[in-house]
Amino acid sequence: LAEAEGLGARIYNLHVAEKKITPCQGCRTCEREGFCPLEDDMEEIYPLLWRADIIVMATPVFFYGPPAQMKALIDRSQALWARRYVHNLTDPGRRWRQGFLLSLGATRGEKLFDGVTLTAKYFFDAMGAGFVGSLTYRQIEEPGDIAKRPTALTEAKEKAGELIQPF
């Protein structure tokens, strides 16, 4: 975030775990009406997603997917999906909006990031963001473990530059 901001980007860091996000109820109002009827912090989050040029989903992996708080936000993005695919509403930002995954997990599992990557791709698609890649790190369990990956910070800074440069 600091690198992107240093390159001139306006940053908004959304701490999903601190938000009140009611899980999707599967009521399908978004498919019928084009909006989600649930009233919670998603009312502030939807406009942030619509205005963003780049969305970075930064998340740990829990049981090969994102944690419950992040998954609730993703599931509630069904309203964005419905606006795009059911109601055919055009979002001007989708021509350049990009989605990037930054994730870490505690195990060495070969497929550790398969679930969260697939989820991220469809999450980004729902909001009209092209998936442009990921940085993922295994065996990161405790605070400070990322220091065992001496290239991680450099890779993140380089990726921030690549993402921000076109804007």
BELKA-V329614 format. One record per residue. N is the residue number from 1. RES is the residue in three letters. PSI is psi in radians with two decimals (999 if undefined). D_LAST is the distance of its C-alpha to the last C-alpha in Angstrom with 1 decimal. Layout:
# BELKA-V329614
N_RES_PSI_D_LAST, N_RES_PSI_D_LAST
This chain:
# BELKA-V329614
1_LEU_-0.74_15.3, 2_ALA_-0.69_16.3, 3_GLU_-0.81_14.2, 4_ALA_-0.76_10.9, 5_GLU_-0.70_12.2, 6_GLY_-0.41_13.3, 7_LEU_0.06_9.9, 8_GLY_0.02_9.1, 9_ALA_2.53_8.3, 10_ARG_2.25_11.0, 11_ILE_2.43_13.2, 12_TYR_2.07_16.0, 13_ASN_1.86_18.5, 14_LEU_1.97_20.8, 15_HIS_1.59_24.1, 16_VAL_-0.68_25.5, 17_ALA_-0.35_28.9, 18_GLU_-0.04_29.4, 19_LYS_2.65_28.8, 20_LYS_1.82_31.6, 21_ILE_1.93_30.7, 22_THR_2.34_33.7, 23_PRO_2.62_33.8, 24_CYS_2.38_33.5, 25_GLN_-0.07_37.0, 26_GLY_0.47_36.7, 27_CYS_-0.32_38.0, 28_ARG_0.25_35.9, 29_THR_-0.66_35.4, 30_CYS_-0.61_31.7, 31_GLU_-0.57_32.9, 32_ARG_-0.73_35.5, 33_GLU_-0.31_33.7, 34_GLY_0.15_30.0, 35_PHE_2.81_29.8, 36_CYS_2.26_31.0, 37_PRO_-0.17_34.1, 38_LEU_2.39_34.0, 39_GLU_1.93_33.3, 40_ASP_-2.76_31.7, 41_ASP_-0.19_28.4, 42_MET_-0.43_26.5, 43_GLU_-0.52_26.7, 44_GLU_-0.44_24.2, 45_ILE_-0.70_22.1, 46_TYR_-0.87_21.7, 47_PRO_-0.58_19.7, 48_LEU_-0.73_17.4, 49_LEU_-0.69_16.8, 50_TRP_-0.60_16.4, 51_ARG_-0.30_13.8, 52_ALA_2.45_11.7, 53_ASP_-0.62_8.5, 54_ILE_2.30_9.6, 55_ILE_2.10_13.4, 56_VAL_2.08_15.2, 57_MET_1.84_18.9, 58_ALA_2.03_20.7, 59_THR_2.55_24.4, 60_PRO_2.92_27.7, 61_VAL_2.20_29.8, 62_PHE_2.07_33.1, 63_PHE_0.78_35.4, 64_TYR_0.35_32.8, 65_GLY_3.13_30.5, 66_PRO_2.74_28.5, 67_PRO_2.88_30.7, 68_ALA_-0.72_32.2, 69_GLN_-0.77_30.0, 70_MET_-0.69_26.8, 71_LYS_-0.61_28.8, 72_ALA_-0.77_29.8, 73_LEU_-0.78_26.3, 74_ILE_-0.83_25.6, 75_ASP_-0.66_28.8, 76_ARG_-0.20_28.1, 77_SER_-0.05_25.0, 78_GLN_-0.57_27.7, 79_ALA_-0.66_27.3, 80_LEU_-0.73_23.7, 81_TRP_-0.80_25.1, 82_ALA_-0.71_28.0, 83_ARG_-0.67_25.9, 84_ARG_-0.86_24.0, 85_TYR_-0.44_27.0, 86_VAL_-0.80_30.1, 87_HIS_-0.07_29.2, 88_ASN_0.67_26.7, 89_LEU_2.26_24.4, 90_THR_2.28_21.1, 91_ASP_1.93_18.0, 92_PRO_-0.53_15.4, 93_GLY_-0.31_12.5, 94_ARG_-0.30_14.0, 95_ARG_-0.50_12.7, 96_TRP_-0.13_9.3, 97_ARG_2.40_10.4, 98_GLN_2.59_11.1, 99_GLY_2.37_14.1, 100_PHE_2.43_15.2, 101_LEU_2.26_18.8, 102_LEU_2.02_20.0, 103_SER_2.70_23.8, 104_LEU_2.73_27.1, 105_GLY_2.80_30.7, 106_ALA_-0.43_34.1, 107_THR_3.11_35.8, 108_ARG_0.03_35.7, 109_GLY_2.31_35.9, 110_GLU_-0.64_34.7, 111_LYS_0.32_33.3, 112_LEU_-0.67_32.0, 113_PHE_0.06_28.5, 114_ASP_-0.84_29.4, 115_GLY_-0.84_29.9, 116_VAL_-0.56_26.9, 117_THR_-0.80_24.6, 118_LEU_-0.74_26.2, 119_THR_-0.78_25.9, 120_ALA_-0.75_22.2, 121_LYS_-0.77_21.6, 122_TYR_-0.57_23.6, 123_PHE_-0.86_22.1, 124_PHE_-0.71_18.6, 125_ASP_-0.70_20.1, 126_ALA_-0.58_21.9, 127_MET_0.21_18.8, 128_GLY_0.55_17.1, 129_ALA_2.27_14.8, 130_GLY_2.38_15.1, 131_PHE_2.08_16.6, 132_VAL_0.16_14.7, 133_GLY_-3.01_17.3, 134_SER_2.75_19.1, 135_LEU_2.17_20.6, 136_THR_2.53_24.2, 137_TYR_2.20_27.1, 138_ARG_2.84_30.8, 139_GLN_0.68_33.6, 140_ILE_1.83_31.8, 141_GLU_-0.66_34.2, 142_GLU_2.68_34.8, 143_PRO_2.34_32.7, 144_GLY_-0.26_32.1, 145_ASP_-0.47_32.5, 146_ILE_-0.41_28.9, 147_ALA_-0.34_30.3, 148_LYS_-0.17_32.3, 149_ARG_1.48_29.2, 150_PRO_-0.34_28.4, 151_THR_-0.13_25.3, 152_ALA_-0.85_23.7, 153_LEU_-0.72_21.9, 154_THR_-0.76_20.8, 155_GLU_-0.74_19.5, 156_ALA_-0.74_17.6, 157_LYS_-0.76_16.0, 158_GLU_-0.76_15.2, 159_LYS_-0.71_13.7, 160_ALA_-0.78_11.5, 161_GLY_-0.77_10.2, 162_GLU_-0.71_9.9, 163_LEU_-0.70_8.0, 164_ILE_-0.60_5.5, 165_GLN_-0.81_5.4, 166_PRO_-0.36_3.8, 167_PHE_999_0.0
